[in-house]
Structure formats: C-alpha cells, structure tokens
Amino acid sequence: MKNNIKKAQRPYWLIVVVLLSGTRLGFAQDNPVKDMLVKLLASNSTPDWEHVHSEFKKKYSGSTVDSLTSYTKMQYFNEKKDRKKYTALLIDYGKSYGKAWTADELNSYAWMLFKYGDQPQELQTALKWSKQSLFGEETKNNPIFLNTYANILYKLGNKTKALQYEWKVYSLFSASKPYMESKTGKIKYGLNKKRVITTLFNMEKGDPTWPVSKEEAAKYIETTRDHAKYWQKVKKNWLRREFPPRTADSLLYLAQLYYYDQKENKVAYMKLFIEYAEKYGNTTISEKNANAWEVFLRSKNLNHLKKALGWSVETIRDEEDKNFYAYLNTYANLLYKLGDKSKAMEYEKKALINAPEEQGASFHNTLIKMKKNQKTWD
C-alpha cells in the first residue's frame, strides 16, 4: 500500500493543539483559533457560529475559513467537556480535512476518539485513523502510535490482540530515556515501560484504560483484593517471555509502585515499596538512605518506620563518606518521627556540624521544628 502519510515532524504531545497554535494552517505569528476560543469561552452566551465564520473571513479566505470555524467549534465543545458533540464534530472534521493529516495528527485524533468515544462507529473511526498513522516505514514501529492502536482494540473488545500489541509497545520503549517526575523535580528513567506494564495489568483485569466517571471508577476500586492474581498474570504471560525470573519480578514491582502511586493508594504503595527495597533496592549505602527517606516522608506506620531506621543505621557507620551528613539527617528524622526527640536532636546536630554550608540553614530549621515539636515532614 502506498504511503500517503506526511512525515511526522512535531513531538506527539503537541499534536492535540497543533491547529490551536496556528502552525498547521500556516499561521506562524498569530493564533486565530486560540484567540477566538478565548472570546467564546469568556462569554456566557451560546456561540453564533455564522458570526465566528464571518469574523475569520475578515482575515482569511477560501477553505481556510471553513477549516478554522470547524476546528474552533470542535475545540469549543471539548473545552466545555461536551464529549458527545466533540467526538461527532471531530469525525466530521476528519471527513473534511483528514486526508491532509500527518501521522502524528492521525494518532492524536485517534487517541481523542478512543478517550471520549463510546459508540462502535466512533471507535471504528479511531481504529481506521490509528491504522493509517502506522502505514509509513518511519511510523510502523512508533510505540506511541502502537499504544494508541492497542488501546482502541481493547476498547472495541479485542482483548487478545490488544495485549499482543501492547507487549510490542513495551519492547519498543527505551528503559534508559529520562523523564522529569513532576512532583519532586527528579530525573528518573523507564516511565513509559512502567505505564505499559500497568496497561497490560488493566487489560488482563478488564479495567478501563480510558477516562471514566467517578461513579464508574468506584466499581473497579472495590475489586482491589483481586489485584495480585492479575499482576501475576502480567508477569507470567508477558514479562517472563523476555526476562529471567528475578528481573521479571523486579520490573513488576516497579510497575506496581508506579500504579499505586498514581492511584494514591498509600497502603499498597508502601507495602510494595518495603518489599522491593529489601529484595532489590538496598544494594548500596546511598540506596538504603534514599529508601529510608522515602519511608520517612510517606509512612506513619511504626513498623515501616522501624524498618527504615534499620536501613538508615547501616548508613552512618562511615564518617568519611562524603554524604555522611545526609545520612545523619535521615536517621535523625526517622528517630524523631518514631518519638525519640532527644536522640533525634542529637543526631540532627551532628548532621548540621558535618553539612556543607549550603545545607546548614535547612538542617538548622529542622532542629527548630524538632525543638517546637513540629512535623519535619509534609
């Protein structure tokens, strides 16, 4: 089949707003759709789309005016969270202008239909666009595009094929590609692989991989006691295909930690975190300190904190270690959270004495909080 897809040139995460930026229609300096949307959304009245068309016509001509009006209308209902009108307009927009879409745009619009469409016609259209995005030599193994395809198949009820494609996505994503963890500002690795494993879990379990209402989501929260067998399915059916037992087990732990962190299930997260740390994560002094600090910040459970204190005490034996001051700080804070204020302040003072100048103020503030019986954690 001849590839008529234009070469994808923009990052996939920008495509949803590509027309909004003006660049797709050739407007490098202004944002006609964005400017119009701002006006429409600021008004309490129902938009007059003929008036919108005439406003665009003052500056643009020909099919550009129709395209701008159609796209503005579509995005207006998306912003209003009227998903039924949005998906209907998106399909109409694709019929009129889809032949000119790049592979990136085909994938992005297919993903939007997957997220918000619930009718067979909508999902079949999404599947068609997704297939077209994969026609090119440069895009047929694009993990982002294949992930879209797998998820649409799953929503259409083809679970077996969806799982096969999602596993292919796993192998195509890099484990070494860094990403920024937004809450902490830390650089971490392998986010996409973790996401794929959690998608495999949701598919194996039969949970939605698309947004659902709070009421519908509650149905799935009630079945958490069954999670273990589905995680084991993921490990047996997929991870063990490629990895030896110990590696597959550790990868599953990392995916589970990501999953329960996203779900804000603190109990499940901390249980798994301690298991992972003891089996795979405490291989160096710095890792023991980092893991102990994580428990300090996240848990109120005395058994968890005592476990972390045991890791921490092993880090403060070498006074020549360049990070000795940081290890002392972790140990002191754990003691404090466990209720041993006197000993905690003793070790925090040692941390302050050994700390570099730029850390001094932070440790001094911690001492003040301890003295005032204030929390030293969020």
For each residue, the residues with C-beta under 8 A, 3 or more apart:
1: 135
2:
3: 135 136 137
4: 99 135
5: 8 102 103 106 132 133 135 136 139
6: 100 101 102 103
7: 102 103 136 138
8: 5 12 102 103 104 136 138 139
9: 102 104
10: 14 15 18 102 104
11: 14 15
12: 8 15 104 107 108 144
13: 16
14: 10 11 17 18 21
15: 10 11 12 18 102 104 105 107 108
16: 13 108 112
17: 14 20 21
18: 10 14 15 21 23 24 104 105 108
19: 22 24 25 33 71
20: 17 31 33 34 37 75
21: 14 17 18 24 31 34
22: 19 25 26 27 28 29 30 31 32 33 34
23: 18 26 27 28
24: 18 19 21 105
25: 19 22 32 64 67 68
26: 22 23
27: 22 23 30 31 32
28: 22 23
29: 22
30: 22 27 35
31: 20 21 22 27 34 35
32: 22 25 27 35 36 56 59 60 68
33: 19 20 22 36 37 68 71 72 75
34: 20 21 22 31 37 38
35: 30 31 32 38 39
36: 32 33 39 40 52 55 56 68 72
37: 20 33 34 40 41 72 75 76 79
38: 34 35 41 42
39: 35 36 42 43
40: 36 37 43 47 52 72 76
41: 37 38 76 79 80
42: 38 39
43: 39 40 47
44:
45:
46:
47: 40 43 51 52 73 76
48: 51 52
49: 52 53 69 73
50: 53 54
51: 47 48 54 55
52: 36 40 47 48 49 55 56 69 72 73
53: 49 50 56 57 65 66 69
54: 50 51 57 58
55: 36 51 52 58
56: 32 36 52 53 59 60 64 65 68 69
57: 53 54 60 61 65
58: 54 55
59: 32 56
60: 32 56 57 64 65 68
61: 57 64 65
62: 65
63: 66 67
64: 25 56 60 61 67 68
65: 53 56 57 60 61 62 68 69
66: 53 63 69 70 96
67: 25 63 64 70 71 96 97
68: 25 32 33 36 56 60 64 65 71 72
69: 49 52 53 56 65 66 72 73
70: 66 67 73 74 89 92 93 96 97
71: 19 33 67 68 74 75 93
72: 33 36 37 40 52 68 69 75 76
73: 47 49 52 69 70 76 77 89
74: 70 71 77 78 86 89 90 93
75: 20 33 37 71 72 78 79
76: 37 40 41 47 72 73 79 80
77: 73 74 80 82 85 86 89
78: 74 75 81 82 83 86
79: 37 41 75 76
80: 41 76 77
81: 78
82: 77 78 85 86
83: 78 86 87 116
84: 87 88
85: 77 82 88 89
86: 74 77 78 82 83 89 90 112 116
87: 83 84 90 91 112 113 116 117 122
88: 84 85 91 92
89: 70 73 74 77 85 86 92 93
90: 74 86 87 93 94 109 112 113
91: 87 88 94 95 113 121 122 125
92: 70 88 89 95 96
93: 70 71 74 89 90 96 97 98
94: 90 91 97 98 101 109 125 129
95: 91 92 98
96: 66 67 70 92 93
97: 67 70 93 94 100 101
98: 93 94 95 101 106 109 129
99: 4
100: 6 97
101: 6 94 97 98 105 106 109 129
102: 5 6 7 8 9 10 15 105 106
103: 5 6 7 8 106 107 132 133 134 135 136 138 139 142 145
104: 8 9 10 12 15 18 107 108 133
105: 15 18 24 101 102 108 109
106: 5 98 101 102 103 109 110 129 130 132 133
107: 12 15 103 104 110 111 129 130 133 142 144 145 148
108: 12 15 16 18 104 105 111 112
109: 90 94 98 101 105 106 112 113 126 129
110: 106 107 113 114 126 127 129 130 133 148 149 152
111: 107 108 114 115 126 148 151
112: 16 86 87 90 108 109 115 116
113: 87 90 91 109 110 116 117 122 123 125 126 129
114: 110 111 117 123 126 148 151 152 155 210
115: 111 112 210 211
116: 83 86 87 112 113 211
117: 87 113 114 122 123 125 126
118: 122 123
119: 122 123
120: 123 124 156
121: 91 124 125
122: 87 91 113 117 118 119 125 126
123: 113 114 117 118 119 120 126 127 152 155 156
124: 120 121 127 128 156
125: 91 94 113 117 121 122 128 129
126: 109 110 111 113 114 117 122 123 129 130 152
127: 110 123 124 130 131 149 152 153 156
128: 124 125 131 132
129: 94 98 101 106 107 109 110 113 125 126 132 133
130: 106 107 110 126 127 133 134 145 148 149 152
131: 127 128 134 135 149
132: 5 103 106 128 129 135
133: 5 103 104 106 107 110 129 130 139 142 145 148
134: 103 130 131 139 140 142 145 146 149
135: 1 3 4 5 103 131 132 139 140
136: 3 5 7 8 103 139 140
137: 3 140
138: 7 8 103 142
139: 5 8 103 133 134 135 136 142 145
140: 134 135 136 137
141: 146 172
142: 103 107 133 134 138 139 145 146 172
143: 146 147 169 172 173 192
144: 12 107 147 148
145: 103 107 130 133 134 139 142 148 149
146: 134 141 142 143 149 150 165 168 169 172
147: 143 144 150 151 166 169 196 199
148: 107 110 111 114 130 133 144 145 151 152
149: 110 127 130 131 134 145 146 152 153 165
150: 146 147 153 154 162 163 165 166 168 169 199
151: 111 114 147 148 154 155 162 166 199 209 210
152: 110 114 123 126 127 130 148 149 155 156
153: 127 149 150 156 158 161 162 165
154: 150 151 157 158 159 162 163 166 203 209
155: 114 123 151 152 209 210
156: 120 123 124 127 152 153
157: 154
158: 153 154 161 162
159: 154 162 163 203 206
160: 163 164
161: 153 158 164 165
162: 150 151 153 154 158 159 165 166 203
163: 150 154 159 160 166 167 200 203 204 237 238
164: 160 161 167 168
165: 146 149 150 153 161 162 168 169
166: 147 150 151 154 162 163 169 170 196 199 200 203
167: 163 164 170 171 196 200 238 241
168: 146 150 164 165 171 172
169: 143 146 147 150 165 166 172 173 196
170: 166 167 173 193 196 197 200 238
171: 167 168 242
172: 141 142 143 146 168 169
173: 143 169 170 177 192 193 196
174: 177 192
175: 189 190 193
176: 189 190
177: 173 174 189 190 192
178: 187 188 189
179: 187 188 189 191
180: 185 186 187
181: 184 185 186 187 188
182: 185
183:
184: 181
185: 180 181 182
186: 180 181
187: 178 179 180 181
188: 178 179 181 191
189: 175 176 177 178 179
190: 175 176 177 193 194 254
191: 179 188 194 195 258
192: 143 173 174 177 195 196
193: 170 173 175 190 196 197 251 255
194: 190 191 197 198 254 255 258 259
195: 191 192 198 199 258
196: 147 166 167 169 170 173 192 193 199 200
197: 170 193 194 200 201 234 238 239 251 252 254 255
198: 194 195 201 202 255 258 259 262
199: 147 150 151 166 195 196 202 203 209
200: 163 166 167 170 196 197 203 204 234 238
201: 197 198 204 205 230 231 234 255 259
202: 198 199 205 206 207 208 209
203: 154 159 162 163 166 199 200 206 207 209
204: 163 200 201 230 233 234 237
205: 201 202 223 226 227 230
206: 159 202 203
207: 202 203 220
208: 202 211 212 216 220
209: 151 154 155 199 202 203
210: 114 115 151 155
211: 115 116 208
212: 208 216 217
213: 216 217
214: 217 218
215: 218 219
216: 208 212 213 219 220
217: 212 213 214 220 221
218: 214 215 221 222
219: 215 216 222 223
220: 207 208 216 217 223
221: 217 218 224
222: 218 219
223: 205 219 220 226 227
224: 221 227 265 268
225:
226: 205 223 229 230
227: 205 223 224 230 231 268
228: 231 232
229: 226 232 233
230: 201 204 205 226 227 233 234
231: 201 227 228 234 235 252 256
232: 228 229 235 236
233: 204 229 230 236 237
234: 197 200 201 204 230 231 237 238 239 252 255
235: 231 232 238 239 240 248 249 252
236: 232 233 239 240
237: 163 204 233 234 240 241
238: 163 167 170 197 200 234 235 241
239: 197 234 235 236 242 243 248 251 252
240: 235 236 237 243 245 248
241: 167 237 238
242: 171 239 248
243: 239 240 247 248 251
244: 247 248
245: 240 248 249
246: 249 250
247: 243 244 250 251
248: 235 239 240 242 243 244 245 251 252
249: 235 245 246 252 253 279
250: 246 247 253 254 276 279 280
251: 193 197 239 243 247 248 254 255
252: 197 231 234 235 239 248 249 255 256
253: 249 250 256 257 272 275 276 279 280
254: 190 194 197 250 251 257 258 276
255: 193 194 197 198 201 234 251 252 258 259
256: 231 252 253 259 260 268 272
257: 253 254 260 261 269 272 273 276
258: 191 194 195 198 254 255 261 262
259: 194 198 201 255 256 262 263
260: 256 257 263 265 268 269 272
261: 257 258 264 269
262: 198 258 259
263: 259 260 268
264: 261
265: 224 260 268 269
266: 269 270 298 299
267: 270 271
268: 224 227 256 260 263 265 271 272
269: 257 260 261 265 266 272 273 298
270: 266 267 273 274 295 298 299 301 304
271: 267 268 274 275
272: 253 256 257 260 268 269 275 276
273: 257 269 270 276 277 291 294 295 298
274: 270 271 277 278 295 304 307
275: 253 271 272 278 279
276: 250 253 254 257 272 273 279 280 281
277: 273 274 280 281 282 287 291 311
278: 274 275 281 282
279: 249 250 253 275 276
280: 250 253 276 277 283
281: 276 277 278 287 291
282: 277 278 287 288 291 311
283: 280 287
284: 287 288
285: 288 289 314 315 318 321 323 327
286: 289 290 323
287: 277 281 282 283 284 290 291
288: 282 284 285 291 292 311 312 314 315
289: 285 286 292 293 311 312 315 323 326 327 330
290: 286 287 293 294
291: 273 277 281 282 287 288 294 295 308 311
292: 288 289 295 296 308 309 311 312 315 330 331 334
293: 289 290 296 297 330 333
294: 273 290 291 297 298
295: 270 273 274 291 292 298 299 304 305 307 308 334
296: 292 293 299 305 308 330 333 334 337 377
297: 293 294 377 378
298: 266 269 270 273 294 295
299: 266 270 295 296 304 305 308
300: 305 337
301: 270 304 305
302: 305 306 338
303: 306 307
304: 270 274 295 299 301 307 308
305: 295 296 299 300 301 302 308 309 334 337 338
306: 302 303 309 310 338
307: 274 295 303 304 310 311
308: 291 292 295 296 299 304 305 311 312 334
309: 292 305 306 312 313 331 334 335 338
310: 306 307 313 314
311: 277 282 288 289 291 292 307 308 314 315
312: 288 289 292 308 309 315 316 327 330 331 334
313: 309 310 316 331
314: 285 288 310 311 317
315: 285 288 289 292 311 312 321 327 330 331
316: 312 313 324 327 328 331 347
317: 314
318: 285 321 324
319: 324
320: 324
321: 285 315 318 324 327
322:
323: 285 286 289 326 327
324: 316 318 319 320 321 327 328 354
325: 328 329 351 352 354 355 356 359 363
326: 289 323 329 330 351 355 359
327: 285 289 312 315 316 321 323 324 330 331
328: 316 324 325 331 332 347 348 350 351 354
329: 325 326 332 333 348 351 355 363 366
330: 289 292 293 296 312 315 326 327 333 334
331: 292 309 312 313 315 316 327 328 334 335 347
332: 328 329 335 336 344 345 346 347 348 350 351 366
333: 293 296 329 330 336 337 344 348 366 376 377
334: 292 295 296 305 308 309 312 330 331 337 338
335: 309 331 332 338 340 343 344 347
336: 332 333 339 340 341 344 345 348 370 376
337: 296 300 305 333 334 376 377
338: 302 305 306 309 334 335
339: 336
340: 335 336 343 344
341: 336 344 345 370 373
342: 345 346
343: 335 340 346 347
344: 332 333 335 336 340 341 347 348 370
345: 332 336 341 342 348 349 367 370 371
346: 332 342 343 349 350
347: 316 328 331 332 335 343 344 350 351
348: 328 329 332 333 336 344 345 351 352 363 366 367 370
349: 345 346 352 353 367
350: 328 332 346 347 353 354
351: 325 326 328 329 332 347 348 354 355 363
352: 325 348 349 355 360 363 364 367
353: 349 350
354: 324 325 328 350 351
355: 325 326 329 351 352 359 360 363
356: 325 359 360
357: 360
358: 361
359: 325 326 355 356 362 363
360: 352 355 356 357 363 364
361: 358 364 365
362: 359 365 366
363: 325 329 348 351 352 355 359 360 366 367
364: 352 360 361 367 368
365: 361 362 368 369
366: 329 332 333 348 362 363 369 370 376
367: 345 348 349 352 363 364 370 371
368: 364 365 371 372
369: 365 366 372 374 375 376
370: 336 341 344 345 348 366 367 373 374 376
371: 345 367 368
372: 368 369
373: 341 370
374: 369 370
375: 369 378
376: 333 336 337 366 369 370
377: 296 297 333 337
378: 297 375
